[in-house]
Amino acid sequence: MRSCIDVTLYQTRAGDSIPFDGVDTEVLGPPEPYLENEARNENSIVLKLTHGQTSFLLTGDAEDDQEAQLVDQYGDQLQATVLKAGHHGSASSTRGQLLDAVDPETVIISSAYDSQYGHPDPAVLERLADRSIPAYWTGTHGDIVLVSNGEAISVRTQQSAPTDPLAIRDGSPIEPGSGGEVTERQTFGSGTVAPVQTPVATDGGTPAGDGALEIETVNADAEGTDRENLNDEYVVFRNGGDTELELSGWTVSDAAGATYTIPAGYTLPAGETVTLHTGSGTDTQTELYWGSGSPIWNNDGDTVTVRNSDGDIVRQETYE
């Protein structure tokens, strides 16, 4: 039997705080008196961690009754940059009322890909999609590491996978406990670090110099209604170098984390362009199709991020 010594244990309730250097840790639950005859899930420990301008809300296994109590008790004090989905993505948690109060930039879901309970529940994913909240899921992203400098939060994961809630199961499963380094996928928060334009890497690590991939055009505002004319929403990329670029497995994503993967075997010749349309169609050398059923690029501003097959950012630009 393993034993632990010198471990500080806290018995804590709403209104307490836990000391951590540089982090304000508020205990928001369980309340006094307990809810639902002391039911465990409905009396989970709920923590809000604040570091500078960034914050994290951790609701444990809280379900609808405790979530309602939190909203009634704290209201907009629940606002946080990151929300961990309650009860591993169960339908009884992460309800609309809580999501609207927290207004998170992203939601983290912790459950196995083949969860016996079917987590995350489709109802939770629908709620996130309705609010355009990207989601990171341990079932497809693997380890998820959040790093804050007090102004921005960097999301780092083992593997790249969709963050569109309705496409979250399209990612490749990853077993819990699988080893591997994490790579930055996105940043969130007020005071977010300005995007950096990085020279493209043709071999996955060596700057390409004159062979840099360029974002030539972003046509975010399609003619007519965007949703009904998805192929008139597009991004044009140019190979401004002297040699062709091997783009197999590279990804293109927006600020919300919607991600497109360039097909295997695709290369862009020197000096040539390729147009990535949001809608569906047949890929050619000069036309690629995201296959999305809804608009990707915000008309009033967004960030285009291109990553190579290793997940490294090779081009990132913001338009307004």
N, C-alpha and C positions, 0 to 999 in steps of 0.2 A: 504494500500500500504506500502511495506517495503522500507525503505530508508537506504542508506549507507553513512556514513560520514568518513572523514579522510582516504579515499582510494586514493592512488596515481594513476593517469591515465597517460599513456605515448602515445604520438603520435610519432610513430617511423618509420624509413625507413632504407634501407640497408646502412651499414656503422656505424650505431649507436651501442651503448652498453648499457646494463641495469645493474645497480649495485646490486650485490648480494654477501654477504660475502662468500669467499672461492670458488666462481664459476665465471668463465669468461663467460659472456653471450653476444654473438655476434648476431647482427641483420643482416641477409643476404638478407632479402626481406621484403617488396616489393621494386622493383628497381625504379629508376628515369630515364626516365619517366615511368609511369605505362604501363603495357602490355595490349594488346587486348582491347583497348578502356575502360580501367579501370574496366574490368570484375573482380568481387569480388574474385572468386576462384584463378584466375591467378595472383592475387596481394595479396596473403595471407602473413601474417607475418611469416617469416621463422627464427627460432632461432637455434643457435648451442651453447650448454652448455658444458663447459669443466671443469672438476674437477680432478686435478692431471693428471693421465694417462688415464682417462676415459672420454667419451664424448657422447653426445646425440644430434641427429639432429631431429628437429620438423618442418615439412614442411606444417603444417596446411592443407588447402584444395587445395594446389598448384596442377595444372594439367600439361599436357605435355609441354606447352609453358614455364611456369615458371621453371619447372624442367630443361628444355634445357638451359634456361638462367642461372640458377644456375651452371650447369656443365660448361658452357662456361666461366662464370665469375670467378668461384672459383676452378674448377678442383679438384685436390687431397686434397685441403683444406677442402673439404666436408667430408673426412674420419671420421667415428664416430663408437663407439662401438655399439650404439643402434640407430636404425632408427624407427621413428613412421611412419607407412604407411600413405601416403597422402590420403586425402579425404575419410577416413574410409575404404580404401581398394578398391576404385573405379578403374576400368580398365584404366581410363585416367590418373592415377597417379602411382607412384612407378614404373616408367618405367625402362627398362634395363640399359639405359645410366646412370641414377641416381644411381641405385644399384651398378653398377660397380665403380662409382666414390666414393660412400660412403663406400663400402665394409664392411657392418655391420656384427657384430657377431650374432645379432638377430634383428628381426623386430616385433614391437608391433602393433596390429591392433585393433582399437577401433570402434566397431559397435555391434549392437544387433544380436543375433543368427537368428532371423526372420526378418532381415532388409528388408524393402519394396523394396529396390534397389538391393537386392541380394548380398550385401557386406559381406565378401570380394569376389571380382570377381574371377572366376576361372583363368583368365589370369594372375592376380597378383600372385596367388598361384603357378602357373606354373613357373613364373619368379623366385620366391623364391626357388622352388624345383630344378630348373636348376642350381642354384648357391649353393645348399645345405645350405640354410639359414633357421634356425629354426624360427618359428613364434609363438607368444603368442597372443591369441584372447580373447577379453573380452566376446565374445559370449559363450565361453566354459570354459575359465579360471576364469571368474568373474573379481573382482578387481585385477589389476596388479600393484605391487609396486616395484620400482627399487631403490636399496640402493647402494650407492657408497662410498668406503673408499678412493678413489683417485687412487687405484691400481686395484680393481676388482669391478664388478657390480653383485650384488645378485638380481635374479629375484624371486619375491614372489607372489604367486597367491592364490585365494580362493580355487580353486579345481584343481586337477590334470587332464590334458587333453593332447591329442597328440599335438606335436609341429612340426611334419612332415607336411609341407604345404599341401601335397596331401591327408593327413588323418585328417586335422584339423576339418572337420565337423563330424568326428566319435566321438567326445567328447560329453558329456551330456550338453544340454543347461542350462544356468543359467540366471535368470532374472536380468536386471539392478537394482541396489539398494538392492540386496539381502545381508543380513548381513552375517558375518562370518570372522574368522581370516584368515590371509594369511600365507602360508608356503613356505619356500625357495624351489625352484625347480632346480635352476641351477646358476652357476656363470660364468661370462665372463670378459675378459679384460686382457691386459698385466699385468704381475705381479699377476695373479690369485692365490688366496690362495691355498696352496697345499692340495690335498684331504686328508681327515682324515678317518682312518679306525676306525669305531665305532662298539662296540659289538652289535650283533643283539638283537632285543627286541621281545621276543616270545609273549608278551601280549600287544604289542603296546606302551609300555613305560618302562618296567623294563628290564635292561640289562640281557642277557641270560647267561653271563659268558661262561662256557664250551660249551654251546649250540650255539655258534656263527656260523652263516652261513659263509662259506668260498668260495671264488672264486678260484677254483682249477686250471682251465685251460681256456685260451682264445685262440681259434683257429681262428684267423682273416683272414689268407691267405688260402682260400680253394684251393684244388687241381684244376689245370686248371684255367679257367676263373671264377672269383668269382660269377659273375652274373648268370652264367649257372650252378653253383654247390652250390646253396645257403645253402643246408643242410650240407655241409662240412664246413660252417662257423658257429661256435658255442661257447657257454660258458658252462663250467661244474661247478655246484655248489655242495658243500658238506655240510651236517649237521655234524659238528664235535663234537656235544654234546651228552648227555646221554638221551635226550628226543626228541620226534618228534617236528617238527616246523610246525605250521599252517601258510601257506603262501598265503591263499586266498586274492586276491586283492592287493598283493604286486606288485611292478613294477620294471622293469629293463630298464635302459635307457643308451644311449651313450652320448658323449659330445655335439652332435648336438641336443639332445632332443628327438630323436626317442624313443618311449616308448612302452614296452610290459607289459601287465597286466596278472599275473598268475591267472588261472581259479579258480572260487569259489570251495571250498571243497578240494583243493589240500593240502596235508601234505607231508613233507619229513621226513621219519623215521631217527632215530639216526644212525649216521655212514654211511648213504646212500648218493648217488649222483643223480643228475638229470642234463640232458644235454638239454640246450635251443638252438635249431637250428634256423637259420634265416629264412629258407624257410617254406614250408607248409607240413603238414602231420597229422596223427592222434595221439593225445596226449595219452601217457601212463604214468605209474608211474615213469619211468626213462627217458622218452623222451618228451619234450615239443617243440612246433613249433610256432615261432613268426608270421608266415604268411606274411612276407614282400616280396614284389616283387623285391627288390633290396638289395644289401649288406648293412649291418649296421655297422660292426666293421672295422675301418680303418686299413689297413695293416701296416702303418708306425706309429701307436700309437693312443690310444684312452683312454677314461675313462669309466669304468663300474660303474654305480650307482644303488644301490638297495634301495628301499624305502618300508616301511611297509604300511599298509592300511590307516594309518593316514597321510601319506605323509612325514614321518620323514626318514632321511637318516640312514640306518642301516649298510651299507657296501659300500665303495667307493674306488676303486683301479684303478690306471693308469698303462698301459703297454706301452712299446716303441718298 
